[in-house]
Amino acid sequence: MASPSTTADTDRSPLIAPVIYGVGLAMISYAAAQLLHQSQILGYGLTVSVLVAVLGSAVAVWRARRVRPVRDLTLALAGTLKPEKITMRRRRGGIPTRVEIVYPPDFNDRDEKIRAEVRAIIAARLGAPASATWRPSKRQLLCDIDVSTRTGDIVESDIPADVASGDTTPEQARLRDRTTSVVQAIMGPHASVAKVDFEGDSPTLVEVGYPTTSRDLSANYRHRVVLQLDAKLPGNWCDTWDFENDRVTFALRPPFPENVRYPITHKIKEYELPYAVTEHHSIISWKLGSKNPHCLVVGPTGSGKTVYIRNLVVAARVLGIPVVLCDPKMTEYLDFEDLDGVTVLTEPEHIAEAIRRTHDEMMNRYRAIKRRTAKKGEFSRVLFVLDEFYIFKEAIQEVWAEMKAENKQLKGREHPCLSLWRRLTVLARTAMIHLVLGIQRPDAEFLTGLARDSFRHRVSLDRATPETAAMMWGDRHMGTDLPNIQGRAVATTPNGPEYVQVLRLLTPEDGEGFDAQDAVVWQNLVSRMTRQAEAHANGQDDPLAFLGSLNTIESYGNRSELAAPLKPIEEAAAGEASAAAYDDGPDSGFEEIGPYDLEVGDIVLLEFDNSEEWVRVDDLHFGEDEDDEAAEEWIEIDYTGDDGSTGAKKVSVDDLLNRKSPAAV
């Protein structure tokens, strides 16, 4: 049987010729019937034409089935053997058991490697093992095909062998198919599901490969993928992307813990304040230090903000850290009033005075460092909590307005304690004074400039809008799907912002919600805090002595004495970042300030290599040279010059700058 001569012949359907013959015969019969006026000729002719077409098609298909293996084998061997003729004999089930091949005289039949390659090609094309007998004198190759061990179809799958074996339930098979369809609908038809793990009949892990793309680098795209996967598959999913290998793993989130009571058996580590658990039930803490010096907690009424602050206060007292607890709402922390080492203040005048005296203590610690009478890290830590900041701010501004009405010599738009508070946010960390600020909604006042770098530990207890999420976390999606569960929050963790559940810590003042188990927890913590206070009191000074009468206040005294914080600062050593440094006279045109007094929008004079230039402050960044043993602190100023040029300049925290006064601007 000779090999086909043309490609067109090999690709043409075998049914074409018989059908053409049948149609031609029918047309001849019709013409003859019309010409001879014999209608019966047409009937006979149509019958014969149908028989010719059917029988011819059957013969053509049979012949094509016999010719096709010859054609395929001829093409497969064209690059090596270049056969002149191929004959197939003794077929079994349509597969030949003997193949005779005549090869050209220039073929090297003495090369074992080429002979093995030819035999492998024949076995692969016919789908069965082949034994070869070479007859060089006749340029003939005889191959016997073992049809009994024919390999048949080749089946491939992205599903692992243990899954593809069929050892799964019908529900798992359905969910696996569903998962593949969902993934391809979301990520494109070329995405492939490489692995699906099950727990029972529920998928718990899905590994997906996808074509190389730049879309996976977009946070919006990744968020959309997970959002759609949550909607299409049962459960809530988290994603881990491997950009280098174009793979993503989706893992089923475990059920998030709710209403987790404070673990009284938990051993608190030094300078770590536990406050919540993650979705994996691990306890998360705020580690006090220069990396996360202060805490910003955001949450509306009823979200669990007060309970979160209680966790910090209790942990601080168990560790022996004194706490100044300012509560403008007056009723949230009544059970802490009788605890040693905790000073609870509720009146705006007292809170303002506490801010001033804490600022004085901070400056005294700075002076001790400067005079080499103390080193950084040698001071006792202090936790200063100011909850409901904007309630306090509004109340103290009313007090300030009344004071200015009574004393015309008082100047300024805001109470001086607010300026001192801003200084505390950027200076207090070196003095080992840690601030906790509670507000009901995110505010740019604490999330831009130097304050942003100070309030690095953040907790948000309310569902965020994309704008507030970007402000808090730098991600427009983080916290936008936070469920409405008391104590559920987004918090700063070593792995970045994560969803957490604040530990339940109720006190007797919570009324009906305070049950027997809460009582056991509270009594245990009170006992631990009391033992710590007693141990600290033996032979040591009161760490809150700088608060003076505020530490044991029983009556509210004279407002004018408590709300005029400038006097003690003016008596401080000259040039030590005092409030008096703001005033260089009404006619000077500028004022001399320290870098910590800078605010975004100020016009300041910066020194460059060979010149000085007035620039506008666009942003402020705080940092320190950690590789240096002295850990020198600095502030980086992003600025815009008069000519529109922009840049950044670092200045030491000890530098003095000239700022244009409001009148000059």
Disulfide bonds with the S-S distance in Angstrom:
none
